[in-house]
Amino acid sequence: MTTAAVRMFRRLEGLFCVYKPSGVHWKLVRDSIETNLLKGLNAAACQPLPREVRFLPNTSSAAEASQGVTLCVTSVPALSKHPLVSGPEFQHIHVGVGHRLDAFSSGVLVLAVGNGNKVLNDLYKTRITRDYTLECEFGTATDAFSHMDRVVERSTYGHITGDKLNRVLASLQGANQKALLMYSNIDMRSQEAYEMAVQGLLGPEGKSVPILTGLRCIHFEPPKFTLEVQCLNETQKYLRKVVHEIGLELRSTAVCKGVRRTRDGPFMLQDALIHHHWTAADIMQAIQKYHSSKKNKNCSQSQIKKQRLQMSEQNTTASQKNETNGETEVAGS
């Protein structure tokens, strides 16, 4: 018979996401969540201790005690099964980490529990994209592209306008679109390429260089500006380097002051659990929510496929009727 802790662990298997704050290593986030999950699992209601038969001395009366020791059959709890003797039921739980964030970045961090680690690996094989918000500033360049590093150059930025910035962003995005098609290894003139592009599945096969699928400025107030980026196979250091290159293209310098991930595949910023909700109960609720949303998405996709099949069958039937009518008219004339 399974215990309450085991039943609780089975409900915890799956994917969820948390909000990783800036300045905290992702390993500390994972370790904190593992500790909280172990506490929640081992705090579940324990089953009553099994009982065992023992022969204990009977000291009910002094007269019988003087004649000799007598034994009586007694049922007592098996203390060897007590948690204080055997230890907690769960002593280790594996929490997997998805696409990682470095210590100076914040935002959505996807995690997996139990069998969810296999689902996590399958998820990242489907060419999912991620969204970032980059806080940038003109006029400064550092040796490692971050505002925390050593400043190597300062420059003016008064000549930069919003139109000039948008032209540079459009040129950079166009170059990345060509790279996306080049690494796809699919004939762009084929029907397969069209269907994959419509479904958003067009992307590189396996590992490739980082590719920006979307890039736009959402706030421009020199020297500060904010970029919104959609990308594949990226690292946070690469995104900071992109900001540095944008500054050079504008005959100036630029540095990234903050990297924030707002989406990782199907996980959005509003789905991320903050530090106060890194508990077993909240994580279980988030995993169940992801399972239900995935189930609803699969149902909607199956309905769309059925509708497309019905429409194609209707079109085929109509075309066959038109051909039959045409042949009849030709025969009658």
C-alpha positions as CSV (number, residue, x, y, z in Angstrom):
1,M,0.0,0.0,0.0
2,T,1.4,3.4,-1.0
3,T,1.9,6.0,1.6
4,A,0.7,9.6,1.5
5,A,4.2,10.9,0.7
6,V,4.4,8.6,-2.3
7,R,1.0,9.7,-3.6
8,M,2.1,13.3,-3.1
9,F,5.3,12.7,-5.0
10,R,3.4,11.2,-8.0
11,R,1.3,14.4,-8.2
12,L,4.6,16.4,-8.1
13,E,6.0,14.8,-11.2
14,G,6.0,17.3,-14.1
15,L,7.2,20.7,-15.2
16,F,6.8,24.1,-13.6
17,C,8.7,27.5,-13.6
18,V,9.9,29.9,-11.0
19,Y,11.2,33.5,-11.1
20,K,14.9,33.6,-10.6
21,P,16.0,36.9,-9.1
22,S,19.1,38.7,-10.3
23,G,22.3,38.1,-8.3
24,V,21.4,34.5,-7.3
25,H,23.0,31.4,-8.9
26,W,20.5,28.9,-10.5
27,K,22.0,26.1,-8.4
28,L,20.9,27.9,-5.2
29,V,17.4,28.2,-6.6
30,R,17.3,24.5,-7.5
31,D,18.7,23.5,-4.0
32,S,16.2,25.6,-2.2
33,I,13.3,24.0,-4.1
34,E,14.7,20.5,-3.5
35,T,14.9,21.2,0.2
36,N,11.3,22.6,0.3
37,L,9.9,19.6,-1.6
38,L,11.6,17.2,0.7
39,K,10.2,19.0,3.7
40,G,6.7,18.9,2.2
41,L,6.9,15.2,1.3
42,N,8.2,14.1,4.6
43,A,5.7,16.2,6.4
44,A,2.8,14.3,4.8
45,A,0.7,12.1,7.1
46,C,2.4,8.9,8.1
47,Q,0.8,5.6,8.2
48,P,0.2,4.0,11.6
49,L,3.1,1.9,12.7
50,P,2.7,-1.9,12.1
51,R,2.3,-4.0,15.2
52,E,4.2,-7.1,16.2
53,V,3.8,-9.8,18.8
54,R,6.1,-9.9,21.7
55,F,6.4,-12.1,24.8
56,L,6.8,-9.7,27.7
57,P,7.2,-10.5,31.4
58,N,4.0,-10.4,33.4
59,T,4.4,-8.5,36.7
60,S,0.8,-8.1,37.6
61,S,1.1,-9.4,41.1
62,A,3.9,-9.7,43.6
63,A,2.9,-13.3,44.6
64,E,3.3,-14.5,41.0
65,A,6.6,-12.6,40.7
66,S,8.0,-14.5,43.7
67,Q,7.2,-17.8,42.2
68,G,9.0,-17.0,38.9
69,V,8.8,-15.0,35.8
70,T,5.7,-15.6,33.7
71,L,5.3,-14.3,30.1
72,C,2.3,-13.0,28.3
73,V,1.6,-12.4,24.7
74,T,1.4,-8.7,23.8
75,S,0.9,-6.7,20.6
76,V,3.2,-3.7,20.5
77,P,4.1,-1.1,17.8
78,A,7.2,-2.0,15.6
79,L,9.5,0.9,16.6
80,S,12.0,-0.1,13.9
81,K,9.5,1.4,11.4
82,H,9.3,4.7,13.2
83,P,10.5,7.8,11.2
84,L,12.8,8.7,14.1
85,V,14.5,5.3,13.7
86,S,14.4,4.6,10.0
87,G,14.8,8.2,8.9
88,P,12.6,10.3,6.6
89,E,10.8,8.4,3.8
90,F,12.3,10.7,1.1
91,Q,16.0,11.6,1.5
92,H,16.7,12.8,-2.1
93,I,14.6,14.1,-4.9
94,H,15.9,15.0,-8.4
95,V,14.9,18.5,-9.7
96,G,16.1,19.1,-13.3
97,V,16.8,22.6,-14.7
98,G,15.9,23.7,-18.2
99,H,17.6,26.5,-20.1
100,R,19.7,28.1,-17.4
101,L,20.2,31.8,-16.4
102,D,23.5,33.2,-15.3
103,A,23.9,34.8,-11.9
104,F,23.2,38.4,-13.2
105,S,20.1,37.5,-15.1
106,S,16.5,37.1,-13.9
107,G,13.2,35.8,-15.1
108,V,11.6,32.5,-16.0
109,L,13.5,29.4,-15.0
110,V,11.9,26.0,-16.0
111,L,12.3,23.1,-13.6
112,A,11.3,19.4,-13.6
113,V,10.5,16.8,-10.9
114,G,10.8,13.1,-11.3
115,N,9.6,11.8,-14.7
116,G,9.2,15.4,-15.8
117,N,12.9,15.4,-16.5
118,K,12.3,13.3,-19.6
119,V,9.5,15.6,-20.7
120,L,11.9,18.6,-20.2
121,N,14.4,17.0,-22.6
122,D,11.8,16.4,-25.2
123,L,10.5,19.9,-24.8
124,Y,13.9,21.5,-25.7
125,K,14.2,19.3,-28.8
126,T,11.1,21.0,-30.4
127,R,13.0,24.3,-31.2
128,I,11.1,26.4,-28.7
129,T,12.0,30.1,-28.6
130,R,12.5,32.3,-25.6
131,D,11.7,36.0,-25.0
132,Y,14.0,38.5,-23.2
133,T,13.8,42.1,-22.1
134,L,17.2,43.9,-22.2
135,E,17.8,47.1,-20.3
136,C,20.5,49.0,-22.2
137,E,22.4,52.3,-22.0
138,F,24.4,54.2,-24.6
139,G,27.7,55.9,-24.0
140,T,29.7,53.1,-22.2
141,A,31.6,49.9,-23.3
142,T,33.0,47.3,-21.0
143,D,35.4,44.4,-21.6
144,A,32.8,41.6,-21.0
145,F,29.7,43.6,-22.3
146,S,28.1,43.9,-18.8
147,H,27.8,47.0,-16.7
148,M,29.4,45.1,-13.8
149,D,32.7,44.7,-15.7
150,R,35.6,47.1,-16.3
151,V,34.8,50.2,-18.5
152,V,37.1,50.4,-21.5
153,E,35.5,53.2,-23.5
154,R,33.1,56.1,-23.2
155,S,31.5,57.9,-26.2
156,T,28.8,60.4,-27.1
157,Y,25.3,59.4,-28.1
158,G,23.5,62.6,-29.0
159,H,23.4,61.8,-32.7
160,I,21.4,58.5,-32.1
161,T,17.6,58.7,-32.9
162,G,14.9,56.2,-32.6
163,D,14.7,55.8,-36.4
164,K,18.4,55.0,-36.7
165,L,18.1,52.4,-33.9
166,N,15.2,50.8,-35.6
167,R,17.0,50.5,-38.9
168,V,20.0,48.8,-37.2
169,L,17.6,46.4,-35.4
170,A,15.8,45.6,-38.7
171,S,19.1,44.9,-40.5
172,L,20.3,42.6,-37.6
173,Q,17.0,40.7,-37.6
174,G,17.1,40.2,-41.4
175,A,20.6,38.7,-41.1
176,N,19.4,36.3,-38.4
177,Q,16.3,35.3,-40.5
178,K,18.7,34.3,-43.3
179,A,20.7,32.2,-40.8
180,L,17.5,30.6,-39.5
181,L,16.7,29.4,-43.1
182,M,20.3,28.3,-43.7
183,Y,20.4,26.1,-40.6
184,S,16.9,24.6,-41.2
185,N,18.2,22.2,-43.9
186,I,14.8,22.3,-45.6
187,D,14.0,23.3,-49.2
188,M,12.3,26.7,-48.8
189,R,10.3,26.1,-52.0
190,S,8.6,22.9,-50.6
191,Q,5.2,22.5,-49.1
192,E,6.8,21.1,-46.0
193,A,8.7,24.3,-45.4
194,Y,5.5,26.3,-45.8
195,E,3.5,24.2,-43.3
196,M,6.4,24.3,-40.7
197,A,6.6,28.1,-41.1
198,V,2.8,28.4,-40.5
199,Q,3.0,26.3,-37.4
200,G,6.1,28.0,-36.1
201,L,8.3,24.9,-36.3
202,L,10.8,26.2,-38.8
203,G,14.2,26.2,-37.1
204,P,17.7,24.7,-37.0
205,E,18.3,21.0,-36.8
206,G,20.1,20.2,-33.5
207,K,22.5,22.7,-32.0
208,S,23.3,25.8,-34.0
209,V,24.7,29.3,-33.5
210,P,22.4,31.7,-31.5
211,I,19.6,33.0,-33.7
212,L,17.4,36.1,-33.1
213,T,13.9,35.5,-34.5
214,G,12.6,38.8,-33.3
215,L,14.1,42.1,-32.2
216,R,12.5,45.5,-31.5
217,C,12.8,48.5,-29.3
218,I,10.0,49.0,-26.8
219,H,11.4,52.0,-25.0
220,F,13.8,54.8,-26.2
221,E,14.8,57.6,-23.9
222,P,18.6,58.3,-24.5
223,P,20.9,57.2,-23.1
224,K,18.6,54.4,-21.9
225,F,16.6,52.1,-24.2
226,T,14.9,48.7,-23.8
227,L,14.9,45.9,-26.3
228,E,12.5,42.9,-26.6
229,V,14.2,39.8,-28.1
230,Q,13.0,36.4,-29.3
231,C,15.8,33.9,-29.8
232,L,17.0,30.3,-30.2
233,N,20.1,28.6,-28.7
234,E,21.2,31.8,-27.0
235,T,23.2,32.6,-23.9
236,Q,22.9,35.7,-21.8
237,K,26.5,36.7,-22.7
238,Y,25.6,36.5,-26.4
239,L,22.6,38.9,-25.8
240,R,24.9,41.4,-24.0
241,K,27.3,41.1,-27.0
242,V,24.5,41.9,-29.3
243,V,23.8,45.2,-27.4
244,H,27.5,46.0,-27.7
245,E,27.4,45.5,-31.5
246,I,24.3,47.6,-31.8
247,G,26.2,50.5,-30.2
248,L,29.1,50.1,-32.6
249,E,26.7,50.1,-35.6
250,L,25.4,53.4,-34.4
251,R,28.9,54.9,-34.2
252,S,28.7,54.9,-30.4
253,T,28.9,52.4,-27.5
254,A,26.3,50.5,-25.5
255,V,26.2,48.3,-22.5
256,C,23.5,45.9,-21.2
257,K,22.5,46.7,-17.7
258,G,19.9,43.9,-17.2
259,V,18.7,40.7,-18.8
260,R,15.2,39.4,-17.9
261,R,13.6,36.3,-19.5
262,T,9.9,36.8,-19.9
263,R,9.0,33.5,-21.7
264,D,10.6,30.1,-22.1
265,G,8.6,28.0,-24.6
266,P,5.0,27.6,-23.2
267,F,6.0,29.1,-19.7
268,M,5.2,32.8,-19.3
269,L,6.2,35.3,-16.7
270,Q,2.8,35.2,-15.0
271,D,3.2,31.5,-14.5
272,A,6.5,31.8,-12.6
273,L,6.5,31.2,-8.8
274,I,8.2,33.8,-6.7
275,H,10.4,32.9,-3.7
276,H,7.5,32.9,-1.2
277,H,5.7,30.3,-3.3
278,W,8.5,27.8,-3.6
279,T,6.6,25.3,-1.4
280,A,5.4,21.8,-2.2
281,A,1.7,22.8,-2.2
282,D,2.2,25.7,-4.6
283,I,4.6,23.7,-6.9
284,M,2.0,20.9,-7.0
285,Q,-0.7,23.4,-8.1
286,A,1.6,24.8,-10.8
287,I,2.4,21.4,-12.2
288,Q,-1.3,20.4,-12.3
289,K,-2.1,23.7,-14.0
290,Y,0.5,22.9,-16.7
291,H,-0.9,19.4,-17.2
292,S,-4.4,20.7,-17.7
293,S,-3.3,23.5,-20.1
294,K,-1.3,20.9,-22.1
295,K,-4.3,18.6,-22.2
296,N,-6.6,21.4,-23.4
297,K,-4.1,22.4,-26.1
298,N,-3.9,18.9,-27.4
299,C,-7.7,18.7,-27.5
300,S,-7.9,22.0,-29.4
301,Q,-5.2,20.8,-31.9
302,S,-7.0,17.6,-32.5
303,Q,-10.3,19.5,-33.1
304,I,-8.5,21.7,-35.6
305,K,-7.1,18.7,-37.4
306,K,-10.6,17.1,-37.6
307,Q,-12.0,20.4,-39.0
308,R,-9.3,20.5,-41.7
309,L,-9.9,16.9,-42.6
310,Q,-13.6,17.5,-43.0
311,M,-13.0,20.6,-45.1
312,S,-10.6,18.8,-47.3
313,E,-13.1,15.9,-47.7
314,Q,-15.9,18.3,-48.6
315,N,-13.7,20.1,-51.1
316,T,-12.7,16.7,-52.7
317,T,-16.4,15.7,-52.9
318,A,-17.4,19.0,-54.5
319,S,-14.6,18.8,-57.0
320,Q,-15.6,15.2,-57.9
321,K,-19.2,16.3,-58.4
322,N,-18.1,19.2,-60.6
323,E,-16.1,16.8,-62.7
324,T,-19.0,14.4,-63.0
325,N,-21.4,17.2,-64.0
326,G,-18.9,18.3,-66.6
327,E,-18.6,14.9,-68.1
328,T,-22.4,14.5,-68.3
329,E,-22.7,17.8,-70.1
330,V,-20.1,16.9,-72.6
331,A,-21.8,13.5,-73.2
332,G,-25.2,15.1,-73.7
333,S,-23.9,17.7,-76.2
